[in-house]
Amino acid sequence: MQKLFSWVLSLCLLVGLVVFSSSPTEAAEKGVTVKDLAGRTVTFEKAPKRVVVLSPGDLNTLQTLGVTIVGRPTSMAPVDPSLKDVPQVGNIHQPNFEKIVSVKPDVVIAGTAFQAHVEKAKSLGLKVIITSGSSIDDIKSSISLLGKLFDKEQRAKVLIGKINSKVKKYSKAKTTVRAVILFGSGSSSLVALPTSFSGDVLKKAGGENIAASFSQIKEFPGYANLSTERIIASNPDVIFIITHANPAETKKAMIKLMSTSSWRNLKAVKNKSVVFLPSELFAASPGAKIGEALDYMNKELLKVKAKLNK
């Protein structure tokens, strides 16, 4: 009888240890340390739960990973119905710190441009994680970073796997279509280099960037000043245009530019191969939607190629 009692007692202790070791509370309290895309090491005593995000791309990634948001980027663009009541708190260039602090976030997720505001954020007791969307590889690294931070690593691996499959799909899709990507409005536009996000998408979707040898602007990494003379000399097959703050005004200004004597004789203009790219996919990193950007770009390149082969 005594042996039976000892055995039952041992079993109860063993079960108790198993239950305690797998306690959800303990898992939730587990700390996490990550190195962000600015090379900063940030430690959290417990996994962050209240999240503020300041860029649409990161917002999309966090939603796809299943992370709850308490503060989102200020934007006039339509948002998912589930985010309608989430406070808008500014963006990476103009954060509204009063609103950010008011929602009591455990972490602020922001793109590279937010580095200028990191010290102020720290002075307000905010913890910041910097992501990047300068290239497809940067987007994948950001997804991996966020997956680790929010204990969503398996979901992050699945997302990255999908992106890799998409890149592989187009890796041999060299269309030989020569393109230029303009970002801005009218003659004040910038030209996207291969080192920009949109330039990287163009390359990986099978296009050739005529601005590959243009000089980068120090203030805008990945972009060059618009040189009408060089574009006319290169005579691209297609002109891609990325609209930003005011799409209607941008389109109006770009159509006016294309009608000038310098531009209207270009091959792309004559063939009506001037394409306005959707800002939600190309104005900045679209996060987990990067596959959609690759699909869109490749589809447009193939349309232009079909025109050239007629």
ROFILO-980335 format. One record per residue (C-alpha): residue number from 1; x negated, y negated, z; residue in three letters. Coordinates in steps of 0.02 Angstrom, whole numbers. Example, Ala and Ser with C-alpha at 12.3 -4.5 7.8 and 13.67 -1.06 7.14 Angstrom:
ROFILO-980335
     i        x        y        z    aa
     1     -615      225      390   ALA
     2     -684       53      357   SER
***
This chain:
ROFILO-980335
     i        x        y        z    aa
     1        0        0        0   MET
     2     -143     -117       45   GLN
     3     -227      -80     -122   LYS
     4      -65     -119     -215   LEU
     5      -47     -284     -121   PHE
     6     -228     -331     -163   SER
     7     -200     -291     -347   TRP
     8      -40     -396     -356   VAL
     9     -127     -541     -267   LEU
    10     -274     -534     -389   SER
    11     -154     -533     -537   LEU
    12      -62     -686     -471   CYS
    13     -225     -779     -447   LEU
    14     -280     -735     -624   LEU
    15     -115     -795     -700   VAL
    16     -127     -954     -598   GLY
    17     -301     -988     -663   LEU
    18     -246     -961     -843   VAL
    19      -95    -1077     -823   VAL
    20     -201    -1210     -738   PHE
    21     -339    -1204     -868   SER
    22     -215    -1228    -1011   SER
    23     -115    -1363     -924   SER
    24      -49    -1493    -1049   PRO
    25      -84    -1629     -921   THR
    26     -267    -1583     -912   GLU
    27     -279    -1577    -1103   ALA
    28     -198    -1748    -1114   ALA
    29     -322    -1819     -988   GLU
    30     -473    -1752    -1080   LYS
    31     -593    -1891    -1132   GLY
    32     -658    -1918    -1308   VAL
    33     -812    -2003    -1382   THR
    34     -823    -2050    -1566   VAL
    35     -943    -2145    -1679   LYS
    36     -846    -2262    -1793   ASP
    37     -886    -2318    -1970   LEU
    38     -983    -2470    -1906   ALA
    39    -1100    -2352    -1812   GLY
    40    -1026    -2399    -1643   ARG
    41    -1007    -2263    -1511   THR
    42     -843    -2283    -1416   VAL
    43     -789    -2178    -1267   THR
    44     -612    -2156    -1200   PHE
    45     -579    -2081    -1029   GLU
    46     -426    -1998    -1102   LYS
    47     -356    -1978    -1277   ALA
    48     -277    -2144    -1333   PRO
    49      -88    -2143    -1347   LYS
    50      -39    -2324    -1381   ARG
    51     -110    -2373    -1551   VAL
    52     -120    -2539    -1643   VAL
    53     -172    -2531    -1826   VAL
    54     -218    -2682    -1933   LEU
    55     -229    -2617    -2112   SER
    56      -98    -2530    -2222   PRO
    57     -217    -2390    -2273   GLY
    58     -256    -2341    -2093   ASP
    59      -71    -2356    -2053   LEU
    60      -31    -2230    -2189   ASN
    61     -167    -2112    -2128   THR
    62     -107    -2122    -1947   LEU
    63       73    -2089    -1999   GLN
    64       17    -1940    -2102   THR
    65      -80    -1873    -1953   LEU
    66       73    -1893    -1841   GLY
    67        5    -2032    -1729   VAL
    68      128    -2149    -1642   THR
    69      104    -2335    -1679   ILE
    70      146    -2480    -1559   VAL
    71       80    -2621    -1670   GLY
    72       68    -2630    -1860   ARG
    73       -8    -2746    -1992   PRO
    74       89    -2902    -2036   THR
    75      154    -2879    -2213   SER
    76      295    -2931    -2328   MET
    77      293    -2761    -2412   ALA
    78      429    -2633    -2371   PRO
    79      385    -2512    -2231   VAL
    80      442    -2341    -2178   ASP
    81      608    -2354    -2082   PRO
    82      525    -2275    -1931   SER
    83      412    -2428    -1918   LEU
    84      546    -2561    -1936   LYS
    85      552    -2602    -1751   ASP
    86      364    -2590    -1722   VAL
    87      292    -2766    -1690   PRO
    88      185    -2845    -1827   GLN
    89       19    -2903    -1752   VAL
    90      -79    -2985    -1894   GLY
    91     -214    -2906    -2002   ASN
    92     -401    -2875    -2004   ILE
    93     -436    -3053    -2063   HIS
    94     -310    -3143    -1953   GLN
    95     -267    -3037    -1801   PRO
    96     -135    -3105    -1683   ASN
    97     -223    -3065    -1520   PHE
    98      -79    -3128    -1413   GLU
    99       38    -3000    -1492   LYS
   100      -94    -2864    -1491   ILE
   101     -125    -2884    -1304   VAL
   102       63    -2892    -1270   SER
   103       92    -2713    -1333   VAL
   104      -45    -2647    -1216   LYS
   105     -137    -2535    -1339   PRO
   106     -261    -2401    -1289   ASP
   107     -353    -2432    -1453   VAL
   108     -354    -2550    -1602   VAL
   109     -390    -2469    -1771   ILE
   110     -460    -2593    -1898   ALA
   111     -560    -2600    -2060   GLY
   112     -737    -2662    -2085   THR
   113     -689    -2846    -2101   ALA
   114     -627    -2844    -1921   PHE
   115     -807    -2833    -1857   GLN
   116     -809    -3023    -1847   ALA
   117     -673    -3010    -1713   HIS
   118     -741    -2863    -1612   VAL
   119     -823    -2968    -1476   GLU
   120     -665    -3068    -1446   LYS
   121     -565    -2907    -1439   ALA
   122     -685    -2835    -1311   LYS
   123     -672    -2994    -1206   SER
   124     -484    -2963    -1198   LEU
   125     -511    -2786    -1137   GLY
   126     -469    -2704    -1304   LEU
   127     -557    -2551    -1372   LYS
   128     -587    -2556    -1559   VAL
   129     -623    -2420    -1687   ILE
   130     -689    -2480    -1856   ILE
   131     -643    -2381    -2013   THR
   132     -691    -2411    -2194   SER
   133     -608    -2398    -2364   GLY
   134     -747    -2454    -2481   SER
   135     -750    -2287    -2570   SER
   136     -662    -2120    -2575   ILE
   137     -800    -2046    -2466   ASP
   138     -772    -2186    -2339   ASP
   139     -586    -2147    -2336   ILE
   140     -623    -1963    -2303   LYS
   141     -744    -2011    -2163   SER
   142     -611    -2124    -2087   SER
   143     -481    -1985    -2093   ILE
   144     -603    -1868    -2007   SER
   145     -642    -2000    -1874   LEU
   146     -458    -2031    -1837   LEU
   147     -424    -1845    -1833   GLY
   148     -555    -1822    -1697   LYS
   149     -499    -1975    -1599   LEU
   150     -317    -1921    -1590   PHE
   151     -346    -1733    -1578   ASP
   152     -275    -1707    -1753   LYS
   153     -430    -1628    -1828   GLU
   154     -340    -1486    -1916   GLN
   155     -219    -1605    -2002   ARG
   156     -367    -1716    -2049   ALA
   157     -456    -1567    -2129   LYS
   158     -301    -1526    -2231   VAL
   159     -290    -1707    -2293   LEU
   160     -474    -1711    -2339   ILE
   161     -456    -1544    -2427   GLY
   162     -316    -1616    -2535   LYS
   163     -423    -1767    -2580   ILE
   164     -570    -1655    -2625   ASN
   165     -457    -1550    -2738   SER
   166     -395    -1707    -2826   LYS
   167     -572    -1772    -2853   VAL
   168     -626    -1602    -2918   LYS
   169     -476    -1601    -3037   LYS
   170     -536    -1760    -3119   TYR
   171     -723    -1728    -3106   SER
   172     -731    -1670    -3287   LYS
   173     -599    -1791    -3352   ALA
   174     -721    -1911    -3437   LYS
   175     -604    -2012    -3547   THR
   176     -741    -2126    -3618   THR
   177     -616    -2268    -3597   VAL
   178     -712    -2429    -3559   ARG
   179     -624    -2533    -3427   ALA
   180     -636    -2691    -3324   VAL
   181     -543    -2719    -3160   ILE
   182     -495    -2896    -3113   LEU
   183     -442    -2942    -2937   PHE
   184     -367    -3111    -2903   GLY
   185     -275    -3238    -3008   SER
   186     -318    -3315    -3176   GLY
   187     -493    -3381    -3206   SER
   188     -533    -3372    -3019   SER
   189     -523    -3182    -3020   SER
   190     -663    -3068    -2963   LEU
   191     -726    -2916    -3058   VAL
   192     -731    -2748    -2968   ALA
   193     -899    -2660    -2973   LEU
   194     -921    -2470    -2963   PRO
   195     -966    -2495    -2778   THR
   196     -792    -2564    -2739   SER
   197     -646    -2453    -2690   PHE
   198     -552    -2479    -2854   SER
   199     -714    -2459    -2951   GLY
   200     -745    -2293    -2866   ASP
   201     -569    -2236    -2911   VAL
   202     -598    -2288    -3093   LEU
   203     -758    -2187    -3102   LYS
   204     -687    -2032    -3018   LYS
   205     -529    -2039    -3127   ALA
   206     -636    -2030    -3284   GLY
   207     -660    -2210    -3339   GLY
   208     -814    -2315    -3379   GLU
   209     -837    -2482    -3290   ASN
   210     -908    -2616    -3407   ILE
   211     -957    -2719    -3253   ALA
   212    -1082    -2590    -3190   ALA
   213    -1228    -2710    -3218   SER
   214    -1141    -2868    -3151   PHE
   215    -1219    -2949    -2997   SER
   216    -1129    -2925    -2832   GLN
   217    -1068    -3076    -2733   ILE
   218    -1143    -3081    -2559   LYS
   219     -978    -3137    -2480   GLU
   220     -877    -3001    -2568   PHE
   221     -972    -2836    -2572   PRO
   222     -918    -2729    -2720   GLY
   223     -863    -2878    -2826   TYR
   224     -940    -2999    -2952   ALA
   225     -888    -3169    -3015   ASN
   226     -782    -3169    -3171   LEU
   227     -890    -3199    -3325   SER
   228     -779    -3224    -3478   THR
   229     -931    -3220    -3592   GLU
   230     -991    -3050    -3529   ARG
   231     -817    -2974    -3538   ILE
   232     -794    -3036    -3716   ILE
   233     -965    -2966    -3763   ALA
   234     -917    -2797    -3685   SER
   235     -743    -2797    -3766   ASN
   236     -660    -2670    -3648   PRO
   237     -529    -2544    -3704   ASP
   238     -419    -2585    -3555   VAL
   239     -403    -2726    -3429   ILE
   240     -340    -2673    -3257   PHE
   241     -273    -2811    -3145   ILE
   242     -246    -2797    -2958   ILE
   243     -117    -2918    -2888   THR
   244     -124    -2975    -2708   HIS
   245      -36    -3108    -2601   ALA
   246       92    -3167    -2729   ASN
   247      116    -3036    -2868   PRO
   248      235    -3144    -2971   ALA
   249      117    -3293    -2973   GLU
   250      -33    -3181    -3007   THR
   251       51    -3101    -3157   LYS
   252       99    -3271    -3225   LYS
   253      -79    -3336    -3209   ALA
   254     -156    -3179    -3286   MET
   255      -36    -3179    -3434   ILE
   256      -84    -3360    -3465   LYS
   257     -269    -3314    -3458   LEU
   258     -245    -3172    -3582   MET
   259     -160    -3291    -3705   SER
   260     -312    -3406    -3718   THR
   261     -422    -3399    -3873   SER
   262     -565    -3319    -3775   SER
   263     -461    -3170    -3718   TRP
   264     -324    -3139    -3846   ARG
   265     -441    -3062    -3975   ASN
   266     -507    -2931    -3854   LEU
   267     -469    -2751    -3901   LYS
   268     -374    -2723    -3739   ALA
   269     -262    -2875    -3764   VAL
   270     -229    -2836    -3948   LYS
   271     -182    -2656    -3905   ASN
   272      -73    -2713    -3759   LYS
   273     -185    -2616    -3641   SER
   274     -175    -2741    -3498   VAL
   275     -117    -2645    -3344   VAL
   276      -58    -2719    -3180   PHE
   277     -105    -2594    -3044   LEU
   278       10    -2573    -2892   PRO
   279      -63    -2671    -2747   SER
   280      -12    -2540    -2619   GLU
   281     -132    -2417    -2703   LEU
   282     -272    -2531    -2764   PHE
   283     -280    -2699    -2672   ALA
   284     -362    -2609    -2527   ALA
   285     -388    -2432    -2467   SER
   286     -222    -2338    -2472   PRO
   287     -283    -2215    -2341   GLY
   288     -210    -2041    -2361   ALA
   289     -125    -2099    -2523   LYS
   290     -292    -2102    -2613   ILE
   291     -237    -1951    -2716   GLY
   292      -94    -2055    -2786   GLU
   293     -217    -2192    -2837   ALA
   294     -324    -2064    -2931   LEU
   295     -169    -1994    -3019   ASP
   296     -110    -2168    -3069   TYR
   297     -279    -2222    -3137   MET
   298     -308    -2063    -3236   ASN
   299     -134    -2072    -3311   LYS
   300     -165    -2251    -3371   GLU
   301     -336    -2206    -3441   LEU
   302     -260    -2063    -3542   LEU
   303     -127    -2182    -3612   LYS
   304     -264    -2298    -3674   VAL
   305     -363    -2153    -3745   LYS
   306     -210    -2096    -3843   ALA
   307     -193    -2271    -3917   LYS
   308     -376    -2273    -3968   LEU
   309     -363    -2103    -4052   ASN
   310     -217    -2153    -4163   LYS
***
